[in-house]
């Protein structure tokens, strides 16, 4: 049992590190679409290696698993790209929570499509999700009220962002005259509407990707969970690769390559550790709240303490409500 709880801590660290490195990837040298492509590539490589070595089915993928994995990967690539892009205009401490609130989407699907019974706890959890979303939106609205200040609370400098910086080698930036990822001081304060659109898109797409796991189980493919993840990562990487080739983003740089590698390791390690913790007889009622709630707390703490993000009272209330909502949905 001790080994199981150590694995559970590993899962918490893995998922928490993934959220923190999403913020690290919000850097002038990192392009959201390239980070997304590389993250999914590393996820496919690492999950594929683990599946081939340790799963009894190996890399054999039935047709229904291939189809569901491809659909989920498409949604996941859209969610990850929208989320990474949203960090240019928002805070990791609130954005990461909003992304994880998508656990309500598979629940609603289970109720509306598969007719599962709604418990009082799950009803309260879903209601709290919407309350948390409202409070986090209000937090962003309060930020907007500080006219002339950027997302970090510092005065916005009059820096033009319509032309590429000297020495910029991104072909797309050179062609369009728009930088993919500007430094915080150069980012416009009016990006809140963009943040809302991007984070809602990430929330919806991530929820649909998560819902595909429920559909997979209902179709009888539950024993091919790892093969499903391999296809998900690979399909998402393929979608982003095609998009990047069409838009001529250019080759990844060293920072993008290494940052995405760390994110891929964190993502796969988190998934493997929680599965192994459950195999080691850690109760699901303990494993999921610790892995999800603990990682959320870790990311929020890093946002405030490490990245010096300022969270308004409405945001604090939204964070607390959101974490409680996720725990209620998982345990209910």
N, C-alpha and C positions, 0 to 999 in steps of 0.2 A: 504493500500500500504506500510505503514511503516513496518508492520509485515513481508510482503514479502521481503523487502530489508534486514531485520534482519536475516531472514532465508537464504537469499543469502550469507550474511557474514558467517553464520554458515556453509554453504556448502564450501565456500572458506577455512575456518579454518579446516574443516574435511578433504578435499582432500590434503591440504597443510601438515597437521599433519601426514597423511598416508605416504607421501613422506619422511618427516623428520624421522619418526620412522622406515622406511626402513633402514635409515642410522644408527639409534640407534641399530637396529638388526644386523648390521655388526659388531659383537663383538665375541671375542674368545669363549664365552660361548654359542653362538647361532649358530645353524646349519641351513643353508638355507632351506633344505628340510623339517625340522621340523617346522620352522617359517612359511613356505608356507602352510603346512598342518593345523596348528593351526589357521592361519589367515582365511583360507577358512572355517574351522569349526565354528569359531566365527561368520563369515559372514552368514553362513547358519542358525545358532541358532537365531541371532538377526533379520535377514530378515524374517525368518519363523515366529517369534513371532509377528513382526510388521504386516505381511501379514494376519496372522490368526486373529489379533485383529481389523485391520482397513480396509482391502480390502474386497469389497463386494463379491468376489468369494472365499474368505478364502484360504484354502490350496488345493482346487480342481485344478488339473493340467491336461489339455487336452493332448492327446498323442503327438501332434505336438510341444507343448510347452516343454513337457518332453524330446523329442528327441533333439530339438535345444538347450535346456538348458544343456543337458548332453554333447553335442558336444562343446558348448561354455565353459563349465566348464573344460573340458579336456585341451582345448587351454589355458584357463586362468591359470590353475595350472602350465602348462609348462612355460608360460610367467612370472609368479611370481617367480617361482623357478630360472629360468635363470637370471632374473633381480636381485634377491637377491644375487645369486652367483656372478654376475658381479661386485657387489660393493666391492668384495675382491680385485679387480684389477683396479677399476675406481673411479670416483668422483660422488657423488650424484648430484652435481650442473649441470653436463652435462648428466649423465645417465638418470635421471628422465625426463629431457626434451626429450631425444631420445625416451624413452618409450611412451611419450605422443604424439610424432609426428605420431604415428600409426593412428591418425584420418584420415590420407590420404588413408589408406587401404580401409575402407568402402566407401569412395568417389570413388576410382578407381573401386571398385566392382559395385557401382551404375551406373557408366558410361559404363563399359564394359559388364556387365551382364544384367542390367535393362534398358540400353539405355537412361539414364538421360542426359539432355542437359548440356554441359560444359560451364559455364559462364566464362567471362574473369577473374573475381576475383578468382574463384576456380582454374583455370589454373595457375594463378600467385602463389596461395597458394601452390599447389603441387610442382611447380618449386622451391619455397623457401624451402620446406621440404628437397629436395635433396641438395640444397645449404647448409642448416643448418647441415645436416648429414656429408657433406664433411668437413665443418669447424670444427665440433666436432671431426671428425677423425684426422684432421690436428692438433688440440689441443693435442690429444693423441700422435701423432707422435712427436710433439715438446717435450712433456714430456719424450719420449723415448730418445730424443737427449741428455738429461741430464744423460749421462752414469754414472752408479754407484749410482743413486738416486731412491728412491722408489716413489710410487704414490703420496705421500704427499710432496715430495720435500726434504725429509730427507735422509741422507746417509744410504744405506742398510747395515745392520750388517750381519756379517758372522755367521748366526744362522741356524743350520740344522733343516729342517722341515720334514724330512723323518720319524722321529720316534715320537711317542706320548709323550706329556709332562708327567712328574711325577705326578701321581694322576689322570690322565685322565681316566674317567670311560666309555667313549663311546665305546661300543663293536666293532663298525665298525672301529674306529680309532685303537683300539688294534689289530684288525685282519689284517688290511691293512697296518698299520704303517704310515698312512697319516692323519694329522689333518684336520677336516672339515673346521675349521675357525681359522687361525692363527692370532696373533697380527700383526699390520701393520709392525713393525720392522722385523718380521720374514717372510714376504711375498716377494717372488722373484720379482725383477724389470722386468723380462721378461714376465710378465703376460698380457701385452697389447694385444697380439694376442688372448689370452683367453677372455679378456674383449670384444674385437670386436665380436668374435663368439657368446658369451653369449648375448650381448646387441642386436645384429641383430636377434638372435633367439627370444628374448623377444619382440622385435619390431614386428616381423612377427606374432608370436603367439597371441600377444595382439591385433593386427590388425584384425586377423581372428576371435577372440572372439568378438570383437566389431562389426564386420560385421554380426555376427549371429543375432543381434538385427534387422538389416535391413531385413534379410531373414524372421525373425519371423513376422514382420509387413506385408511383402508381402504375407505371408501364411495366413494372417488374424488373427494372435494371439496377436495383439498389446494391447488388453485390459487385457492381462494376463502378463503384464510386471513384476509385483512383484513376481508372481509365477515362472516366468522365472529366476529371480535372485536367488530365493530360490534353484531351481534345479541347477543353475550354481555353486553357492557356495558349495552345497552338493556334486555334482558330482566331482568337483575339489578336494574337501577334500577326497573323496573316492579314487580317482586316486593316490593322494599323500600318503594316508594311506597304500594302497596296495604296492606301491613302497617302502615305509619305512619298511614295514614288510618283504618284500623280501630281502632287503639289510641289515636288522637287525640294524637299526640306533639306536634303544634304546628309552627309555621313555623320554618325554620332561622334561627339568629342569624348575625350578621356573622362571628364567629370560625369557626363551623362552615362557613360558605360559603367563606371564603377558604382555610381549612386544607384543605378537600376539593379546592379548585381546584388548590392546589400538589401535592397527592397525585395528582390526575388527570393533571396535566402530567407529573409524574415517572414515573407508570406507563406512559403512552403514549410518552413520550420514550425510556424504557428499551427498550420493544419495537421502536420504529422504528429506534433506533440499532443494536441488535444485528442486525436484519434487513439494514440498509444496510451494516454492517460485513461481514457474510457475502457480500453482493453485491459488495463491494470486495475479495473474495478473501482475507479473513482466515480461516484454517483453523478449522473448527468445534472442533477439539481445543484451540485457543487461545481462541476467542471465548467458549464456554460456561463454561469454568473461570474465566476472568477476570471475566466479567459476573456470574456467580452467586457464586463463591467470594469475589471482591473485594467485592461488595456486602454479603455476609454479614459479612465482616471489618469493613467500614465501620460497619455497624449495631451490631455487638458493641462496637467501639471507642467509638462514641458513647454507648452504654448505660453503659459503665464510666467514661469520661472526662467526658462532658457531663452525663449524668443521674445520675451518682454511684451507680450500682447496684453492690451488693456481690455478687460471684460467689464461691461457695465452691469449694474444690478439685475437688469432684465436678462442679460446673458448668463449670469450666474444662476439665476432661477431656472432658465431654460436648460442649462447643463445638468443641474441636479434633477430636474423633472425628466429630462431625456434618459439619463442613466437609470433612474428608478423605473421608467417606462420599459426600457429594454430588459431589465431584471425581472419585472413583472411578467412580460411576454414570454420570456424564456422559462421561468419557473411555474407560470400559470398553466 
